[in-house]
Amino acid sequence: MKVLTRVALTLSVLAGLAAASASDAAAASREVVVTVVDAEGRPVAGAEVVVAAESETIAQTDEQGQVTIETTAATVEVTVTARDGASGSAKSGADAINVALKGRS
């Protein structure tokens, strides 16, 4: 009976470790690069990017039209508004999201 109890206890501990590892992997953080361009494909600096993932994040694009965010969400949704009022949005599970603005002159 002692051997059977040890085997059951060992299996229980191993199952707990496997579940903890799966949980940690699911919550792993990743970087997502959002690139904002105009209708001609030129980068848009200073655009406001609102990221809806675990919580809402607001950032502005750099000179290359990019923002890098850190998230644990499987899917990221972004809404972008440029200074001139042009806007766009995208939703993706990829590590790179491209948004082409509409209405930008």
Rosetta constraint file for C-alpha pairs under 8 A:
AtomPair CA 1 CA 5 HARMONIC 6.19 0.50
AtomPair CA 2 CA 6 HARMONIC 6.18 0.50
AtomPair CA 3 CA 7 HARMONIC 6.18 0.50
AtomPair CA 4 CA 8 HARMONIC 6.17 0.50
AtomPair CA 5 CA 9 HARMONIC 6.05 0.50
AtomPair CA 6 CA 10 HARMONIC 5.99 0.50
AtomPair CA 7 CA 11 HARMONIC 6.12 0.50
AtomPair CA 8 CA 12 HARMONIC 6.11 0.50
AtomPair CA 9 CA 13 HARMONIC 6.23 0.50
AtomPair CA 10 CA 14 HARMONIC 6.18 0.50
AtomPair CA 11 CA 15 HARMONIC 6.06 0.50
AtomPair CA 12 CA 16 HARMONIC 6.25 0.50
AtomPair CA 13 CA 17 HARMONIC 6.26 0.50
AtomPair CA 14 CA 18 HARMONIC 6.17 0.50
AtomPair CA 15 CA 19 HARMONIC 6.19 0.50
AtomPair CA 16 CA 20 HARMONIC 6.18 0.50
AtomPair CA 17 CA 21 HARMONIC 6.17 0.50
AtomPair CA 18 CA 22 HARMONIC 6.22 0.50
AtomPair CA 19 CA 23 HARMONIC 6.15 0.50
AtomPair CA 20 CA 24 HARMONIC 6.16 0.50
AtomPair CA 21 CA 25 HARMONIC 6.14 0.50
AtomPair CA 22 CA 26 HARMONIC 6.17 0.50
AtomPair CA 23 CA 27 HARMONIC 6.38 0.50
AtomPair CA 24 CA 28 HARMONIC 6.20 0.50
AtomPair CA 26 CA 72 HARMONIC 7.75 0.50
AtomPair CA 27 CA 72 HARMONIC 5.59 0.50
AtomPair CA 28 CA 72 HARMONIC 5.78 0.50
AtomPair CA 29 CA 70 HARMONIC 6.44 0.50
AtomPair CA 29 CA 71 HARMONIC 5.36 0.50
AtomPair CA 29 CA 72 HARMONIC 4.53 0.50
AtomPair CA 30 CA 70 HARMONIC 5.54 0.50
AtomPair CA 30 CA 71 HARMONIC 5.50 0.50
AtomPair CA 30 CA 72 HARMONIC 6.15 0.50
AtomPair CA 30 CA 95 HARMONIC 7.77 0.50
AtomPair CA 31 CA 68 HARMONIC 6.47 0.50
AtomPair CA 31 CA 69 HARMONIC 5.58 0.50
AtomPair CA 31 CA 70 HARMONIC 4.49 0.50
AtomPair CA 31 CA 71 HARMONIC 6.37 0.50
AtomPair CA 31 CA 95 HARMONIC 6.52 0.50
AtomPair CA 32 CA 68 HARMONIC 5.64 0.50
AtomPair CA 32 CA 69 HARMONIC 5.35 0.50
AtomPair CA 32 CA 70 HARMONIC 6.29 0.50
AtomPair CA 32 CA 71 HARMONIC 7.38 0.50
AtomPair CA 32 CA 94 HARMONIC 7.45 0.50
AtomPair CA 32 CA 95 HARMONIC 4.44 0.50
AtomPair CA 32 CA 96 HARMONIC 5.54 0.50
AtomPair CA 32 CA 97 HARMONIC 7.31 0.50
AtomPair CA 33 CA 66 HARMONIC 6.66 0.50
AtomPair CA 33 CA 67 HARMONIC 5.77 0.50
AtomPair CA 33 CA 68 HARMONIC 4.41 0.50
AtomPair CA 33 CA 69 HARMONIC 6.49 0.50
AtomPair CA 33 CA 95 HARMONIC 6.27 0.50
AtomPair CA 33 CA 96 HARMONIC 4.82 0.50
AtomPair CA 33 CA 97 HARMONIC 6.22 0.50
AtomPair CA 34 CA 66 HARMONIC 5.46 0.50
AtomPair CA 34 CA 67 HARMONIC 5.20 0.50
AtomPair CA 34 CA 68 HARMONIC 6.23 0.50
AtomPair CA 34 CA 69 HARMONIC 7.90 0.50
AtomPair CA 34 CA 96 HARMONIC 5.94 0.50
AtomPair CA 34 CA 97 HARMONIC 4.76 0.50
AtomPair CA 34 CA 98 HARMONIC 5.86 0.50
AtomPair CA 34 CA 99 HARMONIC 7.40 0.50
AtomPair CA 35 CA 43 HARMONIC 7.51 0.50
AtomPair CA 35 CA 61 HARMONIC 7.87 0.50
AtomPair CA 35 CA 64 HARMONIC 7.81 0.50
AtomPair CA 35 CA 65 HARMONIC 5.45 0.50
AtomPair CA 35 CA 66 HARMONIC 4.42 0.50
AtomPair CA 35 CA 67 HARMONIC 6.67 0.50
AtomPair CA 35 CA 96 HARMONIC 7.63 0.50
AtomPair CA 35 CA 97 HARMONIC 6.25 0.50
AtomPair CA 35 CA 98 HARMONIC 4.84 0.50
AtomPair CA 35 CA 99 HARMONIC 6.17 0.50
AtomPair CA 36 CA 43 HARMONIC 5.89 0.50
AtomPair CA 36 CA 44 HARMONIC 5.69 0.50
AtomPair CA 36 CA 47 HARMONIC 7.72 0.50
AtomPair CA 36 CA 61 HARMONIC 7.48 0.50
AtomPair CA 36 CA 65 HARMONIC 4.99 0.50
AtomPair CA 36 CA 66 HARMONIC 6.25 0.50
AtomPair CA 36 CA 80 HARMONIC 7.87 0.50
AtomPair CA 36 CA 98 HARMONIC 6.05 0.50
AtomPair CA 36 CA 99 HARMONIC 4.86 0.50
AtomPair CA 36 CA 100 HARMONIC 5.96 0.50
AtomPair CA 36 CA 101 HARMONIC 7.18 0.50
AtomPair CA 37 CA 41 HARMONIC 5.10 0.50
AtomPair CA 37 CA 42 HARMONIC 5.08 0.50
AtomPair CA 37 CA 43 HARMONIC 4.34 0.50
AtomPair CA 37 CA 44 HARMONIC 5.22 0.50
AtomPair CA 37 CA 65 HARMONIC 6.51 0.50
AtomPair CA 37 CA 98 HARMONIC 7.71 0.50
AtomPair CA 37 CA 99 HARMONIC 6.33 0.50
AtomPair CA 37 CA 100 HARMONIC 4.95 0.50
AtomPair CA 37 CA 101 HARMONIC 6.26 0.50
AtomPair CA 38 CA 42 HARMONIC 5.41 0.50
AtomPair CA 38 CA 43 HARMONIC 6.52 0.50
AtomPair CA 38 CA 44 HARMONIC 6.41 0.50
AtomPair CA 38 CA 100 HARMONIC 5.51 0.50
AtomPair CA 38 CA 101 HARMONIC 5.11 0.50
AtomPair CA 38 CA 102 HARMONIC 7.26 0.50
AtomPair CA 38 CA 104 HARMONIC 6.50 0.50
AtomPair CA 39 CA 100 HARMONIC 6.21 0.50
AtomPair CA 39 CA 101 HARMONIC 6.26 0.50
AtomPair CA 39 CA 102 HARMONIC 6.70 0.50
AtomPair CA 39 CA 104 HARMONIC 7.18 0.50
AtomPair CA 41 CA 100 HARMONIC 7.38 0.50
AtomPair CA 43 CA 63 HARMONIC 7.23 0.50
AtomPair CA 43 CA 64 HARMONIC 5.38 0.50
AtomPair CA 43 CA 65 HARMONIC 4.45 0.50
AtomPair CA 43 CA 66 HARMONIC 7.88 0.50
AtomPair CA 44 CA 61 HARMONIC 7.16 0.50
AtomPair CA 44 CA 62 HARMONIC 7.98 0.50
AtomPair CA 44 CA 63 HARMONIC 7.15 0.50
AtomPair CA 44 CA 64 HARMONIC 7.01 0.50
AtomPair CA 44 CA 65 HARMONIC 4.56 0.50
AtomPair CA 44 CA 82 HARMONIC 7.49 0.50
AtomPair CA 45 CA 60 HARMONIC 7.66 0.50
AtomPair CA 45 CA 61 HARMONIC 5.18 0.50
AtomPair CA 45 CA 62 HARMONIC 5.11 0.50
AtomPair CA 45 CA 63 HARMONIC 4.72 0.50
AtomPair CA 45 CA 64 HARMONIC 6.44 0.50
AtomPair CA 45 CA 65 HARMONIC 4.75 0.50
AtomPair CA 45 CA 66 HARMONIC 7.70 0.50
AtomPair CA 46 CA 60 HARMONIC 5.26 0.50
AtomPair CA 46 CA 61 HARMONIC 4.96 0.50
AtomPair CA 46 CA 62 HARMONIC 6.21 0.50
AtomPair CA 46 CA 63 HARMONIC 7.50 0.50
AtomPair CA 46 CA 65 HARMONIC 7.48 0.50
AtomPair CA 46 CA 82 HARMONIC 6.97 0.50
AtomPair CA 46 CA 83 HARMONIC 7.12 0.50
AtomPair CA 47 CA 60 HARMONIC 5.35 0.50
AtomPair CA 47 CA 61 HARMONIC 5.36 0.50
AtomPair CA 47 CA 65 HARMONIC 7.59 0.50
AtomPair CA 47 CA 80 HARMONIC 6.61 0.50
AtomPair CA 47 CA 81 HARMONIC 5.67 0.50
AtomPair CA 47 CA 82 HARMONIC 4.22 0.50
AtomPair CA 47 CA 83 HARMONIC 6.18 0.50
AtomPair CA 48 CA 58 HARMONIC 6.89 0.50
AtomPair CA 48 CA 59 HARMONIC 5.88 0.50
AtomPair CA 48 CA 60 HARMONIC 4.66 0.50
AtomPair CA 48 CA 61 HARMONIC 6.75 0.50
AtomPair CA 48 CA 80 HARMONIC 5.59 0.50
AtomPair CA 48 CA 81 HARMONIC 5.25 0.50
AtomPair CA 48 CA 82 HARMONIC 6.17 0.50
AtomPair CA 48 CA 83 HARMONIC 7.90 0.50
AtomPair CA 49 CA 58 HARMONIC 5.62 0.50
AtomPair CA 49 CA 59 HARMONIC 5.26 0.50
AtomPair CA 49 CA 60 HARMONIC 5.82 0.50
AtomPair CA 49 CA 61 HARMONIC 7.18 0.50
AtomPair CA 49 CA 67 HARMONIC 7.78 0.50
AtomPair CA 49 CA 78 HARMONIC 6.55 0.50
AtomPair CA 49 CA 79 HARMONIC 5.86 0.50
AtomPair CA 49 CA 80 HARMONIC 4.56 0.50
AtomPair CA 49 CA 81 HARMONIC 6.72 0.50
AtomPair CA 50 CA 56 HARMONIC 6.76 0.50
AtomPair CA 50 CA 57 HARMONIC 5.67 0.50
AtomPair CA 50 CA 58 HARMONIC 4.55 0.50
AtomPair CA 50 CA 59 HARMONIC 6.67 0.50
AtomPair CA 50 CA 78 HARMONIC 5.53 0.50
AtomPair CA 50 CA 79 HARMONIC 5.20 0.50
AtomPair CA 50 CA 80 HARMONIC 6.29 0.50
AtomPair CA 51 CA 55 HARMONIC 7.92 0.50
AtomPair CA 51 CA 56 HARMONIC 5.49 0.50
AtomPair CA 51 CA 57 HARMONIC 4.99 0.50
AtomPair CA 51 CA 58 HARMONIC 6.30 0.50
AtomPair CA 51 CA 76 HARMONIC 7.00 0.50
AtomPair CA 51 CA 77 HARMONIC 5.88 0.50
AtomPair CA 51 CA 78 HARMONIC 4.54 0.50
AtomPair CA 51 CA 79 HARMONIC 6.65 0.50
AtomPair CA 52 CA 56 HARMONIC 4.69 0.50
AtomPair CA 52 CA 57 HARMONIC 6.68 0.50
AtomPair CA 52 CA 76 HARMONIC 6.36 0.50
AtomPair CA 52 CA 77 HARMONIC 5.29 0.50
AtomPair CA 52 CA 78 HARMONIC 6.20 0.50
AtomPair CA 53 CA 71 HARMONIC 7.09 0.50
AtomPair CA 53 CA 73 HARMONIC 5.75 0.50
AtomPair CA 53 CA 75 HARMONIC 7.19 0.50
AtomPair CA 53 CA 76 HARMONIC 5.38 0.50
AtomPair CA 53 CA 77 HARMONIC 6.65 0.50
AtomPair CA 54 CA 71 HARMONIC 7.42 0.50
AtomPair CA 54 CA 72 HARMONIC 7.41 0.50
AtomPair CA 54 CA 73 HARMONIC 6.23 0.50
AtomPair CA 59 CA 67 HARMONIC 6.95 0.50
AtomPair CA 60 CA 67 HARMONIC 6.67 0.50
AtomPair CA 61 CA 65 HARMONIC 4.90 0.50
AtomPair CA 61 CA 66 HARMONIC 4.76 0.50
AtomPair CA 61 CA 67 HARMONIC 5.06 0.50
AtomPair CA 62 CA 66 HARMONIC 5.43 0.50
AtomPair CA 62 CA 67 HARMONIC 6.70 0.50
AtomPair CA 74 CA 93 HARMONIC 5.56 0.50
AtomPair CA 75 CA 91 HARMONIC 6.88 0.50
AtomPair CA 75 CA 92 HARMONIC 5.37 0.50
AtomPair CA 75 CA 93 HARMONIC 4.18 0.50
AtomPair CA 75 CA 94 HARMONIC 7.62 0.50
AtomPair CA 76 CA 91 HARMONIC 5.60 0.50
AtomPair CA 76 CA 92 HARMONIC 5.48 0.50
AtomPair CA 76 CA 93 HARMONIC 6.08 0.50
AtomPair CA 77 CA 89 HARMONIC 7.45 0.50
AtomPair CA 77 CA 90 HARMONIC 5.80 0.50
AtomPair CA 77 CA 91 HARMONIC 4.15 0.50
AtomPair CA 77 CA 92 HARMONIC 6.53 0.50
AtomPair CA 78 CA 89 HARMONIC 5.46 0.50
AtomPair CA 78 CA 90 HARMONIC 5.46 0.50
AtomPair CA 78 CA 91 HARMONIC 6.32 0.50
AtomPair CA 79 CA 87 HARMONIC 7.50 0.50
AtomPair CA 79 CA 88 HARMONIC 6.00 0.50
AtomPair CA 79 CA 89 HARMONIC 4.33 0.50
AtomPair CA 79 CA 90 HARMONIC 6.77 0.50
AtomPair CA 80 CA 87 HARMONIC 5.39 0.50
AtomPair CA 80 CA 88 HARMONIC 5.27 0.50
AtomPair CA 80 CA 89 HARMONIC 5.91 0.50
AtomPair CA 80 CA 99 HARMONIC 7.73 0.50
AtomPair CA 80 CA 101 HARMONIC 7.78 0.50
AtomPair CA 81 CA 85 HARMONIC 6.03 0.50
AtomPair CA 81 CA 86 HARMONIC 5.78 0.50
AtomPair CA 81 CA 87 HARMONIC 4.44 0.50
AtomPair CA 81 CA 88 HARMONIC 6.81 0.50
AtomPair CA 82 CA 86 HARMONIC 5.25 0.50
AtomPair CA 82 CA 87 HARMONIC 6.22 0.50
AtomPair CA 84 CA 104 HARMONIC 6.79 0.50
AtomPair CA 85 CA 103 HARMONIC 7.43 0.50
AtomPair CA 85 CA 104 HARMONIC 7.25 0.50
AtomPair CA 86 CA 101 HARMONIC 5.86 0.50
AtomPair CA 86 CA 102 HARMONIC 5.52 0.50
AtomPair CA 86 CA 103 HARMONIC 4.70 0.50
AtomPair CA 86 CA 104 HARMONIC 4.78 0.50
AtomPair CA 87 CA 101 HARMONIC 5.06 0.50
AtomPair CA 87 CA 102 HARMONIC 5.63 0.50
AtomPair CA 87 CA 103 HARMONIC 6.92 0.50
AtomPair CA 87 CA 104 HARMONIC 7.84 0.50
AtomPair CA 88 CA 99 HARMONIC 6.23 0.50
AtomPair CA 88 CA 100 HARMONIC 6.34 0.50
AtomPair CA 88 CA 101 HARMONIC 4.82 0.50
AtomPair CA 88 CA 102 HARMONIC 6.20 0.50
AtomPair CA 89 CA 99 HARMONIC 6.19 0.50
AtomPair CA 90 CA 97 HARMONIC 7.21 0.50
AtomPair CA 90 CA 98 HARMONIC 7.45 0.50
AtomPair CA 90 CA 99 HARMONIC 6.24 0.50
AtomPair CA 91 CA 97 HARMONIC 7.77 0.50
AtomPair CA 92 CA 97 HARMONIC 6.71 0.50
